Amino acid sequence: MKILAHRGWWKEDSEKNSEIAFRRAFEAGFGVETDVRDQNGVLRIAHDIPVGDGLMAFETFLTLHKAYPQAGTIALNIKADGLQRPVRTLLDEAGIQDLFCFDMAVPDALGYFREGFVTYTRHSEIEPVPPFYDKAHGVWIDCFYSDWIQPEDVHRHLEAGKAVALVSPELHKRDHKAAWKAWADIRSENVFLCTDLPDAAAEFWA
């Protein structure tokens, strides 16, 4: 199980998607899930619509990642359409390849395939049939309303040749313990866990 620190390894809410949270995660060797949007022609790390001048540039985020050779995979949550070319340009300039994109609109996803991105589809209670499954490199499995994800769901995607990223229930304000117990024997190098508790997850799956 590989760990993705959700918006970095933050210790309080104000640290989400911040430099300190990203540095903490990268230094520990974790991957990071984060969000990208555009603001007046500049790509920003932002979950919500960017407002003001205080948001981190995506280019700065990539520089942080590159500064830590032990840093894990970047899971890039695409929050706006039409970002394929600028994202690709900055990735190529930074020399970063350990990244996958997910959560873009379905028509927009086709542009990510054309640009050669590693792209994940999504499987959830809302999307029981993941879109563009045949093209996807992996599956982002989410659990918005209940702990429905079972090991057999993960193994089915792995057997189809897909990597898998599991969303831990605390991202949706539910306790994580039951889900982690159910997933305890999942130890494939092709499975990620996106979590607000990266240190606890690393210890659990040690």
N, C-alpha and C positions, 0 to 999 in steps of 0.2 A: 504494500500500500504506500503510495507516494502522497505527501501532504501538500495541499494548497492552502495557504493562509488567506482567509477571506478578507480582502481589502488590506492585506498586510497582517503582521502579528501585532495587534493593538492591545493595549492594556485598559484603555477607556475609550468611550465612543468618539471623543474628539480626535483620536489618533487614526481613525479609519482613513485609508487612502492617503496617509501622510508619509513624509520622508522617514520619520523615526520608525514607523511601523514596517515600512518596506526594508529598511536597513536591518532591523531586528530579525525579520523573516529570512532575508538573504544570508545574513551572517550565520544563522542556524542551519542553513542548507535547505530551507523549505522553498517550495514554489509559492507563487502568489496568484490569486484571482483578483483582478481589478477591472475598472470600467473606463472606457474611452469615449469621448464625444469631441465635437469640433466647436470652437468658439472663435468667430471672426477669422476663420482660416487657419487657426492653430489647434492642434490636437491637445486635449486636456484630459487628465485623470479626473473623472467626475461621474458619479452615479446619477446625479440629478442634472437638470439643465444648467450649464455653467453661467454663473453670475459673478461679476467683479473680476479683480486682477490677482486674487490670491491662490488660484488653483495651479497645481503642478502641470507642467508641460509633459506630454508623453515622451518627448525626447529626453527630458531630465530623468524620467522613470527608467528608461532604457539604459541611460548612463549609470544609474545606481545598480541595476541588475548586472551590468557588465563589470562593475567594480568588485563583485564577489564571485570568484570562479566556482565556488561551491553552491551557488544559488540554483534552485530548482526551476521547474517549468513555469512559464507565464501562461495563465488562462485569461484571455482577453475577452471581456464581456462587451460586445459591440452595442452601443447605445444610440447610434444614429446611422442613417443610410449613407451610402456613397463614400465610405472612408477607405476603400480598398487601396487605392493608389497612394495616398499620403501615408497610410500605415506601412505599406510595403516599402516605400522609399526610406522611411526612418529605420525600419528593421534592417534593411540592406546596409544603410550607412553605419549602423551600430554593430553589424555583424552578428546579430542575434537570430538563432534558428529554433531554439527550444521554446516554442510558443504555439498555442492553438487558439483559434477564435470560436466563439459560440454566441448564441442568443440573438443573432441578427435576424431581421425579417426574412421570410423564406425567399422572396424574389431577390433580395440583396445578397443572400448567401451564394447565389450562382456566380456573382462577381468575385467572391473569395476563392471559389474553385478555379475560375479562369486565371486569377493572379497567383495560383499555386500555394495558397494557404492551407495549413492543416486545420480542418474545419469540423466541428462537432455539431451534430443534431441534438434535439432534446426529447427526452421521454419523461412523461409525468402523468399525473391523473388527468390533466387537461389535454395532453398529447399522447394518448395511448399507442398511436401509430406514429413513430418519429418521422418527420418529413425528410426528404432527400436522403433517405437511409442508405441507398445504394452508393451514393457519392461520398458520404460522410466517412471521415477517418475514425471518429469516435462518437460516443453518446454521453451527453450530460443528463444524468438521471436526477430529477428533482422530486421533492416530496412536500408540496405546498400545504396540504391539509391533513395528512396522516402519514404514519410510518409504514407505507405500503411496500417499500422496496425490499425484496427478498434475495438471498444469494442466487437463486435460480434465474432471476432477471438479469443479474450481472453476468452469470456464466453464459446465458443465451447470447448476449451481445459479444462476449469474448470469443465464443465459438464461431460467431459470424465474422470474426476478424477485426472487430472494433475495439479500440481502447474505451475505457469507461471512466467517467468522473461522477462520483456520488456526492450529493449535497447532504451534509449533516443536518439533522433536525433543528439544532439550535439557531440556524440561520432563519428559521421560521418561528422562533420563540417557543420551541418545544424542547423538552429534555432529550439529550442525545443518548443516554445510557442504553436503552432497550435496542435502539438501532445498531449501535456499536457492538453490542453483544451478538445480535443476529448476524453481523458482518465479520465477526472476529476471525473466521477462518479464511477470509478473502485476503490473499497476500500476493497477488499477481503484480508484477512490475508494470502491467498495463492498466492498473486501476489507481485512480486518484481519489482522495477524500478532500472536499472543500469544507473547511471548518473554521469557526471562530476560536477554536481551542487547539491550535497546532501542537503545542508542547505536550498536552495531555494525549492527543492522538498519536504522536510519535512514540510516547511511552507505552501506550496501549498496544500498538502494533510492532513493538520492538522485537 
